[in-house]
Amino acid sequence: MKQIYSLTSIPSDTNFIAGIDVIGNIKKLFAIPAQIPGCLFLLCIRGQCDITIHINKYKLKKNSIAIVYPDQFVQIAENTPDCRFAFVGFSSTLIQHPFLFSNTIQYAPSILEEPVIELEPETAEVFRDYFKMLIKAKHQNNTLVREEQLPLILTGLIIELGNINKQEPVKKEGQQPYTRSQEIVKELIRIVVENYKTERNISFYADKMHLSPQHLSTTVKKTTGRTLTDIISAFVIKDAQAKLKSTELTIQEIAYSLNFADISFFGKYFKRYTGMSPKQYRNLE
């Protein structure tokens, strides 16, 4: 594909990019911390480098793949001259697609915790060939990779890599030890994924983690830049959006499935975070 000189040079309506980093442009692109506007899969096909994702440093070498979620900061440093990548990227709009959320939510904690996966050579070759296929398909005037297929492609990548991650945890070589604050956030995300459908009270999560609500809230805010309420509500809203778009459940049934006392309270909660009612969102084309 055409060389990318900066993330801001990518057109805002671009939902999918793919390419082989032939001249080493990727490591220049991330020489200083840059925030990812979408979801990026970065497969190292030669050499090695140190990559910082959000606040943690990892060793990315041949046959390793990094998965970067939207709004995370990335920096590549200490790279060998021959370090090269194959990559595919998807827009933030696609990562928020209801189908994707409902099918990949179980993999979010492990990928956020361990975003770099060391693949077996044979597995890495499969992913490299798949990336090449996507690159070639994209060049066919979008006739082989259509917009409606992109959520399916992205979902498949996350599921496959999520399953590999569960089976073969990434080696810790070159990874900096987690701070206590980072450990707290990691554990919180795991607990939120397990309980967000029934629990939205900060005190519940603080009790689960044997911390005071104030200490937990302050730690989460300093470490992630987001409030604990924001994190919980993000899971609740994405789940609601997935059910509104992908199921025949009534709005009342969806409200009850997420432990809202009644449809009115659910509607107010949903509108607070999305700017529209559940019915308006369901009817949105």
Protein Blocks (a to p, Z undefined) as FASTA:
>chain_A
ZZdfbfklpcfklcbdcdddfkopmmmmmmpccddfbdcddddfehjddddehjaccddd
ehiacdddehiacddehiafklccddddddfklmmpmklmmmmmmmmmmmmmmmcccddf
klmmmmmmmmmmmmmmmmnoolmmcfklmmmmmmmmmmmmmmmmmmmgcdfehiacddfk
lmmmmmmmmmmmmmmmmoccfklmmmmnopafklmmmmmmmmnopafklmmmmmmmmmmm
mmmmmmcbdfklmmmmnopablklmmmmmmmmnopafklmmmpZZ
